[in-house]
Amino acid sequence: MATGSFISGAVSASSALQVPQERLFGLDLCTFNMAESVAHVDAVLQSDGSKVLFTANVDHVVRYSHDEEFRRYYRSADLVFADGTPLLWAARMLRRSLRARVTGVDLMTALCSLAASRGYSCFLLGAKEATLNKAEHALQQRFPSLKVAGKHHGYFEDSEPVLDLIRQTRPQLLFVGMGSPRQEKWIAEHRARLSGVVLPVGGSFEVLAGEKKRAPRLAQRLGLEWTWRLAQDPQRLAKRYLLDDLVFLKLFFRELRNR
């Protein structure tokens, strides 16, 4: 993934900071594609700004529809991207202009490419220590000039030492991979003490470490990534996916009726 494809001289800082959005399922979803998303982050960091970015998938949309506490976490985010092909399908049928899927793991990788080019530093928070070490190694193998200001595993009860470490290392990018909804809750609760750009990344560290495999590209494009995850962990995910799909369909038809 070439960094140059994400930093275009044709995109001014002022235009990159403008955010087009579409309201869908009660969420204001940013309509940027990946290149525009990275250009936006670059413009924010160039202006010494701070933003929280969330990526919403079907599970998040369903949880958002009935969980007031989860809605409160989501409202702490400055931008929400559509992470999930079903959201793009729904938007297309509802004539909303969501142009691209922006996943947490892909956005994280693209931002690491940006950071390596611009000299930004990043902080990795989450997963087990051994997993995090492997993820860091994989990132620095791919982006040799990437500055990892610090890292900390996700198995902690007291946030104070973690927040102190982040404050001391002052990263421009903070990636939080502690699973949902814990990562969104942690970010929302400590938002006032976090600077730079913050992105929850779910199981991205396990993927980078080679401990989990993403679905093949074709399955991702067809919106069948969930079947890949289900096959890897059927006992835990079967009931959740079935219920989520039914609720998501209900939410879609409600949006269709309201439109």
MIVEX-384855 format. One line per field, with one value per residue (C-alpha): residue in one letter; residue number from 1; y, x, z. Coordinates in steps of 0.1 Angstrom, whole numbers, plus 5000, padded with zeros to 4 digits. Each point is the difference from the previous one (the first is absolute). Example, Ala and Ser with C-alpha at 12.3 -4.5 7.8 and 13.67 -1.06 7.14 Angstrom:
// MIVEX-384855
code: [a,s]
pos: [1,2]
Y: [4955,5034]
X: [5123,5014]
Z: [5078,4993]
***
This chain:
// MIVEX-384855
code: [m,a,t,g,s,f,i,s,g,a,v,s,a,s,s,a,l,q,v,p,q,e,r,l,f,g,l,d,l,c,t,f,n,m,a,e,s,v,a,h,v,d,a,v,l,q,s,d,g,s,k,v,l,f,t,a,n,v,d,h,v,v,r,y,s,h,d,e,e,f,r,r,y,y,r,s,a,d,l,v,f,a,d,g,t,p,l,l,w,a,a,r,m,l,r,r,s,l,r,a,r,v,t,g,v,d,l,m,t,a,l,c,s,l,a,a,s,r,g,y,s,c,f,l,l,g,a,k,e,a,t,l,n,k,a,e,h,a,l,q,q,r,f,p,s,l,k,v,a,g,k,h,h,g,y,f,e,d,s,e,p,v,l,d,l,i,r,q,t,r,p,q,l,l,f,v,g,m,g,s,p,r,q,e,k,w,i,a,e,h,r,a,r,l,s,g,v,v,l,p,v,g,g,s,f,e,v,l,a,g,e,k,k,r,a,p,r,l,a,q,r,l,g,l,e,w,t,w,r,l,a,q,d,p,q,r,l,a,k,r,y,l,l,d,d,l,v,f,l,k,l,f,f,r,e,l,r,n,r]
pos: [1,2,3,4,5,6,7,8,9,10,11,12,13,14,15,16,17,18,19,20,21,22,23,24,25,26,27,28,29,30,31,32,33,34,35,36,37,38,39,40,41,42,43,44,45,46,47,48,49,50,51,52,53,54,55,56,57,58,59,60,61,62,63,64,65,66,67,68,69,70,71,72,73,74,75,76,77,78,79,80,81,82,83,84,85,86,87,88,89,90,91,92,93,94,95,96,97,98,99,100,101,102,103,104,105,106,107,108,109,110,111,112,113,114,115,116,117,118,119,120,121,122,123,124,125,126,127,128,129,130,131,132,133,134,135,136,137,138,139,140,141,142,143,144,145,146,147,148,149,150,151,152,153,154,155,156,157,158,159,160,161,162,163,164,165,166,167,168,169,170,171,172,173,174,175,176,177,178,179,180,181,182,183,184,185,186,187,188,189,190,191,192,193,194,195,196,197,198,199,200,201,202,203,204,205,206,207,208,209,210,211,212,213,214,215,216,217,218,219,220,221,222,223,224,225,226,227,228,229,230,231,232,233,234,235,236,237,238,239,240,241,242,243,244,245,246,247,248,249,250,251,252,253,254,255,256,257,258,259]
Y: [5000,5031,5029,5024,4988,5014,5034,5020,5035,5006,4998,5032,4999,5021,4977,4969,5013,5003,4968,4989,4978,4979,4991,4963,4979,5030,5004,5028,4980,5017,4994,5002,4972,4987,5025,5029,4986,4999,5035,5012,4985,5016,5034,4996,4991,5028,5024,4985,4989,4971,4976,4967,4977,4970,4974,4986,4965,4982,4989,5036,5012,4974,5008,5037,4995,4987,5008,5035,4997,4988,5030,5022,4986,5005,5036,5007,4992,5029,4978,4966,4980,4971,4968,4973,4993,4996,5037,5009,4978,5016,5035,4992,4987,5030,5024,5012,5008,4977,4994,4977,4977,5011,4972,5005,4977,5016,5035,4992,4986,5030,5024,4981,5006,5037,5001,4984,5026,5031,4991,4996,4976,4975,4981,4964,4992,4966,4962,4978,5012,4972,5008,5037,4994,4979,5027,5027,4979,4994,5037,5010,4974,5015,5036,5002,5037,4997,5015,4979,5024,4973,4971,4983,4968,5002,4979,5027,5011,5034,5024,5026,4984,4996,5035,5013,4980,5014,5035,4996,4985,5026,4979,5017,4967,4977,4966,4983,4963,4987,4986,5017,5015,5002,5020,5025,5003,5006,5027,5018,5000,5013,5022,5032,4986,4987,5021,4995,4976,4970,4969,4968,4970,4969,4969,5017,4992,4963,5003,5018,4975,4971,4985,5007,4999,5025,4987,4997,5032,4986,4991,5036,5015,4978,5009,4964,5008,4990,4964,4998,5011,4977,4970,5008,5004,4985,4994,5036,5018,4979,5014,5035,5002,4985,5025,5029,4993,4998,5033,5016,4990,5015,5032,5002,4996,5027,5023,4992,5007,5033,5011]
X: [5000,5018,4999,4999,4966,4986,5017,4990,5012,4966,4983,5004,5001,4968,4980,5014,4986,4965,4980,4970,4976,4969,4975,4993,4986,5003,5037,5016,5023,5030,4999,5038,5017,5033,5023,4978,4999,5038,5002,4976,5021,5031,4983,4989,5035,5016,4978,5008,4964,4985,4972,4984,4991,4977,4992,4964,4991,4967,5006,5006,4969,4979,5015,4996,4962,4992,5030,4999,5034,5015,4984,5017,5034,4993,4990,5035,5014,5007,4997,4983,5008,4981,5018,4979,4987,4964,5000,5011,4972,4975,5012,4998,4964,4991,5017,5026,5034,5024,5026,5025,5005,5027,5010,5020,5028,5004,4998,5026,5023,4995,5006,5032,5011,4992,5018,5032,5000,4992,5020,4969,5003,4974,4991,4987,4975,4983,5003,5024,5036,5014,4975,5007,5037,4994,4976,5026,5027,4977,4992,5037,5009,4974,5008,5036,4999,4969,5004,4983,5001,4987,4978,4980,4980,4962,4997,5000,4976,5016,5001,5021,5035,4988,4988,5033,5020,4980,5004,5038,5005,4976,4991,4982,4981,4985,4987,4978,4993,4981,4968,4966,4984,5029,5023,4972,4992,5036,5005,4968,5008,5035,4994,5010,5034,5008,5016,5007,4979,4985,4986,4986,5012,4984,5020,5024,5030,4992,4997,5033,5017,4988,4978,4968,4994,4977,4975,5012,4996,4971,4981,5006,4987,4969,4992,5007,5027,4977,4998,5038,5000,4971,5019,5029,4979,4965,4991,5006,4987,4971,4973,5013,5002,4965,4985,5020,4989,4963,5002,5019,4974,4973,5020,5004,4963,4993,5024,4983,4966,5011,5017]
Z: [5000,4988,5024,4971,4989,5033,5000,4970,4993,4983,5035,5020,5038,5001,4977,5017,5033,4985,5009,4978,5019,4995,5028,5001,5028,5023,4993,4981,4977,4983,4963,4994,4982,5014,4982,5012,5035,5002,4985,5026,5029,4985,4999,5036,5012,4979,5018,5034,5003,5019,4988,5010,4970,5004,4973,5002,4989,5001,5036,5010,4982,5018,5034,4993,4993,5035,5024,5013,5017,4966,4983,5025,4991,4964,5005,5013,4965,4976,4969,4994,4969,4985,5007,4984,4965,5013,5009,4965,4985,5024,4991,4963,5003,5021,4975,5024,4987,5020,4974,5017,5029,5025,5023,5032,4990,4965,5014,5027,4973,4978,5029,5009,4964,5004,5033,4985,4973,5021,5031,5022,5030,5011,5032,5000,5028,5003,4996,5019,5004,4978,4973,5002,4996,4968,4987,5006,4982,4970,4997,5002,4975,4976,5009,5011,5008,5022,5034,5027,5030,5024,5005,5028,5002,5004,5032,5026,5027,5009,4971,5018,4992,4964,4996,5016,4975,4971,5014,5004,4965,4983,4969,4971,4993,5027,4989,5026,4994,5030,4983,4999,5020,5025,4977,4991,5037,5010,4973,5010,5037,4995,4970,5018,5008,4965,4972,4963,4980,5019,4982,5014,4980,5015,4992,4976,5022,4998,4962,4997,5024,4977,5027,4981,4963,4982,4975,4964,4979,4980,5032,5012,4968,5000,5036,5012,5024,5029,4986,5002,5037,5007,4987,5023,5031,4995,5037,5010,4969,4985,5023,4999,4962,4997,5024,4986,4964,5010,5019,4972,4975,5023,5003,4962,4994,5026,4982,4967,5014,5015,4967]
***
